[in-house]
Amino acid sequence: MVLELRSIEKSFGEKRVLTGVSFRAEGGKAFGLLGRNGAGKTTSIRILMGVFPADGGEVLIDGKPIDYKKIQIGYLPEERGLYPKKIILDQLTYFARLKGMEKKEAVKAIDFWLERLEMTEYRNKRLDTLSKGNQQKIQLITALAHDPDIVILDEPFSGLDPVNAMLLKDVVKEEIARGKIVLFSSHQMSYIEEFCDSIAILNAGKVALHGDLHEIKRNYVRDRLVVRTEFSAPILADFGTACTKLENGSLLIQLGNAGEKKEVMKRLVERYELDEVKVFEPSLNDIFVEYAGDSAEEDKK
């Protein structure tokens, strides 16, 4: 299954929020939708979900307009929306039935996910008796219980301790392996980098960068080297202003051009005791900072 947003336009009154936004996400892969607050992420997601229509453009599944009666979407919002005073099973069943599930089917699916997320003991408790992290896991069940084709996760790791974050990672990987389209929206670049095959970075309502993350990194000019060594002083002295020390203690060497890589790497290996020398590859955080740029105020909710 392939999801496409094609040339999406959206304005609210005089304010133009999206201008020709296009991106493509495939089943069995994770896609990262990135951008600063106000870049258009929330509006794009709401149009994708059919919350409100676009002024122009199309949302397509396998090249045809999306049919919301046939395509199920699961959404984990950044702002949580459960009822704190209600029994967990009751409200999870309510949300599942809103998605078209019969009660018996819904309870069976909910019990599966409560067990999968190690939450069975809270089945008949009120939501407000749970920690923030466990409330997050209950919210996740509302996005997954009806077995959606498309899973949209907005800041999914917010409030989770490392153990629960690892559990959520496993669940996400399982959903991807089942062929689901998993769409991430997050400012935690390490998670996006870990999961996502492709990304789109929005800037002021436009797509500033879109494509396979590995290819995006490979297309950067490869004219810098990273060196790890316990003996940095002589290298710093040898390379002068072309060499800087990074916060993690590694050295970053700026080459005159990309063609010097082999020669300089050979020189380093022959002259100095090194733990590692490699071509510098930008992190997703580096790429985000470069392309996200200044953006308008946050999307109107």
N, C-alpha and C positions, 0 to 999 in steps of 0.2 A: 504494500500500500504506500502511495506517495501523496503527501499533503503539500499543496502549494497555495501561497498567498500571492496573487498576481496583480500588480499595479493598484494596490489599495490606496484610496484617498478618503480622508475624513476631516471634517471641520466641525467645530462647535461654535456656532455664531460666526463671529469675525475671525476666530482663531483657527488656523489651519494646523491640524495635529499630525496627520500622516500625508506624505506626498509621494505617491508611486511606490509604496512599500511592496517588495517582492522577495520571497524566500521559499525554500523547498526543504522538506524533511521527509525521511524515508522510514518505513517500518523496519524494526529490528536494529535501529540506531537511535542514539540520543542527539538532540539538537539543542544548541544553546542560543537563546535570544537575549542579547545583552544591550546595555545602554545605561546612561546616567538617568537619574530621576527626571522625568519630563521628556525623555527621548521618544516615547511612543510605544513602549512595551505593553503597558496595561491596555491601551486602546487597541493595539493589534490583537492581543489575546481575547479581548471581549468581542471583537469582530469575528475572529476565528470561531469562538464558541456560539455565535449567533445571538449574543446579548443585545446588540443593536447592529443595524446594517451599515455597511460602508457607503460612502457617497459615490464611489466608483471602484472598479476592479472586481475581482472574483476570489472566492475561496473554493479550491478544487480538491477533489479526491480522485486520484488516477485519471486526471484530465477532465473530470466532469464536475459540475457544481455539487457541493457537499449536500447530502440529504441527511438532515439531523434526525429523521425518523429511523434511519438505518445505521448511522455512525454514532457510536456512543463516545462521549468525552468525559474524562475524569479530571477534576480540577482541585488542586490544593492551593488555596489563596494565601497570599502573604498575610493578610488580615484575617484572623480566624473567625469562624462564624457559627460556632456551636452554642448550645444552650447550657449554661453552667449548672442550673438547678435540676436538669432533667436526667433521668436514668440513661446510662450510655446505650444499652441495648435498644431501648425504646426509640431514642433519636436516630441511631444508626439505621434501624429498621425503617423509620419514617423517611430518611433521605434516600435509602435504597428503593423504596416504593415510588418515590417521586421520579426515579430513573426508570420506572417501568417494571420492576421486579415484583413477583408475587411474594406474599409475606413469608411462606415456608421457605422459598428459595432464598429470600433475603436473609433470614435468620441463619440458614446454613452457611451462606457466604460470609456473613459477619463473624460467625463462630470460627470459621477457617482463619480469617484475618486476625481475630483476637489472639488465637493460638500462635499464628505465625509471628506476630509482633510482641509476643510474651505479655499479653494483656488480659488473658482469660479471667483472672481473679477480680478484674474490675468490671466485669460484664454487667452486674446489677447495681453498680454504684453510681452516684451522681458525678458529673464531670468535674465540678469544682472541688472534689476531694482528691483529684489527681495533681501531680506536679506538672509544670509547664511542658516539659519534654514528653510526658505521657499523654497530655492533652493533644500535643502535636501528632502523636501516633494515632490517636482516635480520629483526628481530623483527616489523616491520611486514608483511613479506612473508608471514609465517605467518598474519596476519590477513586478507590479501587474495587469496592465490593460488587459493583455492577459489571465488572469485567470490561472496562472501556477499551475502545480501539486506539484512542489517543489519550495520553496521560500528560497533563500540564502541571508542572511543579514550580510554584513561585516561592522562592527562598525556602526550600524544603528542609534544610538542616538547621534552621533558626531555632535556638533553644534546646538543641539536642546535645547531651554529653557524648564523649567519644564512643562509648559502648553502643548507645542507641543510634548514633550516626553510622556506625559500622553495620548495624542491623538494617537501617534504611538503605545503605549502599547495596547490600545483598538483595533486598527486595527490588530495588530499581534495576539491578543487573538481571534479575529473573524476568522482569517485565520486558526488558529489551530483548532477552533471549526468546521470549514468546512471540516476538514479531511486532510488538506494540511500537507506535510512534511515541517517544518520550521527549517532551519539550521542557527544557529547564529555563527559568528566568532567575538569575541570581547575581549578587555582587561578590559572592565568594568564588573567586576565579579558580582556586585550586580544585573545587568540585567540578566545575565546568570542564576544566582541562582533563580531569580524570575520566569523565564519562562521555564527553561529547565528541562525535566524529566530525560534525560541522557546526558552524556558528553563523549568526548574523549580528552585526553591531549596528544599532540604530543611533543616529545623531540628528537631533532636531527634526524628527519625523521622517527621516530618509535613511536608506540603508547605506551606511558608510563602507561596510565590508561584509562579504558573504562568501562562504565556500568551505571546503574541506580544511579542517584546522591544521592537519599535517602539511598539506600543500601550501597553506598560507605561511607557515613557518619556514618551509623549504625555499619559498620565493624571496625571503629576505636576503639581502646581500650578505654573503658569508665571508666578511672581512674582519672578523674579530675572533680572538682565541681566548679561552678560559684555561687558566693554569692553577692547579692545586699543588702546593709544596710547603714544606716547613721552613724553607730557606728562601724567602721572598726578597730579601734586601739586595742581593747581587743582581737579580732580574730587574727589579725596579731601577737600579742604577744603570744597568746596561741599556734598557729600552727608554729611559727618561720619560718624557711627557706622553709617550704612546702607551704607557703602562700605568694602570691605576689599580688600587687595592679595593676590593668590594667589601661590603659589610660582613660577609661570611668568611672573609680571610683569603678568598681566591683572588687571583690577579686577572685583569682584563686587558688584553693587548690589542690595540688598534693597528691593523695592517695598512700598508700603503694602498694595496688593492687585494682582491680576493685571490688572485693568482699567486700570491706569496705564501699561501697557507703551508704547503709541503716544505718549502725551504725553511721557513721560520720554525715550524714544528720540529724539523730535523735538528736545527741549531739548538733549540731548547733542550731536546732529549740528550744531545751530545755534551752540552756544557753544564747542565744543572741536574740536580737530583729532584725528580718530580714524582708526585703521586698520580697526577693525571694531566693530560693536555688534550683539549678538544675544541672544535669549532663552536663558537657561541651561538646558541639558538634562543630567540626571544621567548619569554614566557607569555602566556595569555594575558597576564597583567600588563606586560610591556605593550602588547598589541592593543589592548583596551585603552590604555592611556593615550596612545598615539591616535586612535581613530574615534574615540568617544567624544573628545573635544568638549567645548562649552555647549550646554543644552538649555532649553527653556525650562520653565518651572514645571513641577511634577504634573503628570496627567490629571485632569480633573476627574475625581472619582464619581 
